[in-house]
Amino acid sequence: MDLQLTGKRALVTGGSRGIGKAVARALAMEGVDVALLARDMEALSQTAKDIANETGRHVVGVAADTADSVAVREAMIAAEQALGGGIDILVNSAGIFPVASAIETDLDEFDQCMAINVRAPFQLARKFIPAMVKNNWGRILNIGSSSAYAGFKNTSAYCASKHALLGMTRALHDEVKADNVRVQCISPGSIKTDMGRQVVGQDFETFLDANEIAQVALDILSMDGAMIMDEVRLNRMVIR
């Protein structure tokens, strides 16, 4: 059974570009009011304006560096205030992709990767889960990666963070599923985004399209029956 999402409120991190932007637009097209969270306020404002004009929904931008836990805490409060209520849907899409050997990756870079890719989603989930449980409805969708299921040279910090995000998703879902709160993960391969351009040795033209991933995300978030797609891997047909 599919659920009508009209009137729900969503927070999408990394919402100014890439997958986050595509998911935010898809949600707004379905009648969801959306808060976008990212670092670049100029890009956020433009993206929020574009999506609002296209969909007629209330779309706002909230600037914050997700590596900074204090900034994230303030952004969560600002997002709720801007949307006029609690968050029903949380999409954790913000992430960084450091490319370097383990020897060349210093601990500050490792910590930053874990803070943005893992700690921020955990912090956001902790904030919004209690109200979701109280309302007996909620959705948390974490944007993982094919690197959550494998290891690749020169991406040890990134792979570690995506493995951690997948494990956290599994654990959180087990904690709150009895309260009709679904915590799910999409793990796509390389995508045609600015981050995807950092992938070397592969043909960018074969990469996945962010809008296709957003459609899968929307389908998952709309499901409200007995079946759940708790982990979804999205891979390319052709790799070269």
N, C-alpha and C positions, 0 to 999 in steps of 0.2 A: 504494500500500500504506500502510495506517495502522499506526502504531506504538503499542503499549501503553506508556503513560508511567508506570505504577505503579512506585514505588521511585525515581524520579528526584528530584532536588533542584533547586528553583528559587529565584531571587531576583527579587522584583518591586518595583521602585521606585514611589513614589507609591501604595503598596499599602493605605493606610488608607481610601481613598475613590475614587469615580469608576471610571474604566476599570481602574486598577491593582487595586482591590478586586475588581471583577468578574472579572478575569483570574485573580487569585490563587484565588478561590473555584472557578472552573471547573477550574483545574489540580488543586486539592485533591480535587475531586469525581472526578478521574481517577486518584487514588492518588499524587499528587505531594506531597512535603513542601515547605513553602514558608516562606521568610523574607521578611517585608514590611519595606520600608525607606521611611521618611518622617520628617518633622520632629516631628510631634505624638505623643509617646509614649503619652498617654492614649488617643487615637484608635487608635493601632496596637495597643495591648494589647487593647482591646475588639474590634477587627476580627479579630485573631488568635484570640481566645477564641471568637468567634462561628463563624468558619470551622472551627476545630478541633472544636468541639462538633457542628457539622453534618456534617462529613465523616469524623471520626475520624483525621485525619492530623495530623502534627506541624507546627504552624504557629506561628511566632515573629515578634515585632516587634523591629526594630532601628532606633533613632532616630538620624537624622543629617540635617544640612542639606546637600543635594547641591550647593549653591553653594560649599561648603567642601571642598577636595580632601583636606585632612588628615582631616576627619570621614568622608569617603567611604572613604578607605583603611582607617580603623579599623573602619568598618561592614562592609566586605567580609570582614575577618578574623573579626569577631564572627558574621557570618552563617554562614560555613563551620563555625565552632566549634559554633554552636547547632544546626546541622543534622547535625553529625557527619561531614562530608565535603565534597568539592568541589561546585561549582555546575555542574549540567548544562544548565540553562535560565536565561537572563537575559532579563527583560522590562523594558525601560526605558520606564516610563510617567510618571514624575515630570516635571512641566513647569509653567511659569508663562506667563501670557498678558497681558503689559503692553499697555494700550490708551492710546495717546497719539500725537500727531503726531511726526514726526521732530524737529521743532524743540523740542517739549516733552520729548522723551526725552533725559535726560542720559546721559553715558557710563557712570556707575555703574549705572544701570538697564539699559543695553544690555549691559554686561559681566555683570551678574547673570543676565540672560536667556540669554546664550550659555553661561554656566557651568552652569546647571541643565539647559537643553534640549539642549546639545551636548557640553560638556566632560565632564560626569559620565557620560553614556553611553559616551564614548570611554575614560574612565578605567576604568570597570567592564569594558568589553570587553577592554582590554589586560590586566587582571588575570586574567580567566577563560579567555581564548582558549588560552593555552599548555596548560592541562590538558585542554581540549576536544580540541585537536589530538592530544595524547598518547593520549587515550582513543578517538580516531577517531569522536567523536560529540559534537555540541553544538548548541544552538539559542540564537540571540540575536534577539529580536524588539523592534524599536524602534517606539514609537507616535508616528507622525508627525502629519500634518494635511493637509487640503486646501490649506492655506497653503504646503505644500511645492511646489505646482504653480502657484501664482498669487500675486498681490500685492494687498493690500487697504489702503486708506487707514487711517491711525492704528494700524497694526500692523507697522510696518517692522522693528522689532527681532524680533518674533515670527516674521514671515515669513522673515527672514534665518536665524533659528535652525532653522526646519523645513526650509528648503532645504539648509542645512548638514547636518542630520541625515540627510536622504535621500541626499545625496552620500556621506557617511561610510558609510552602510549599503551602498551599491553597491560602494564600494571595499573594505570589509572582507570582503564576501561573495566578491569576486573573489580576495582573498588566501587565504582558508581553505576554499573550497568543495572543493578536492581532498582535504582531510582530513575530509570528511563533517561539516563545521561549516557550518550555514546561518545567514546573517545576513539578516534580512528586515524589511520595514517595512509597517505598516498605516497608511494615511492617511485617517482619517475626517473627515467634515464636522462641523458643530456638534453637540454632544452634551448630553444632559440631565444636566449635572453643575453643581457650583458654578462651575467655570470657564466653562461654557457660558452661564451667566447674565450674564456680562460682555459677551456679544455683543449689540450694540444694533441696533434696527431690523429684527429678525426675530422670527418667531413661535416661541417656545420649545417649544410643543406639537408642532411639526413636526421637532424635533431628534431625533437618533438615540438609541437606548437603549444604555447601557453593557453590558448583559448580552448584547445581540445582537452587539456588537463582540467581547466575550469569547468567544463561541461561534466566531466567525470565527478569532480568535487561536488557540483550541484546535485547530481543524481544521488550521490552518497548521503549528502546532508538532507535530502528530501525523503529518504526512505524511512518509513515509520511503522513497518509491520514486524513480523516475527524474524525476518531474515536481516542479517547485517553483513556488510562488506567491511570487516574490521581492518584488513590490510590489503591494499591494492598495489600491485607492481605494474608500472606502465613502461614498456620497453619499445625500442625502435624495431621496425620491420627489417631495416637494412642498416648494417654498421660497416662503415668503410672510412 
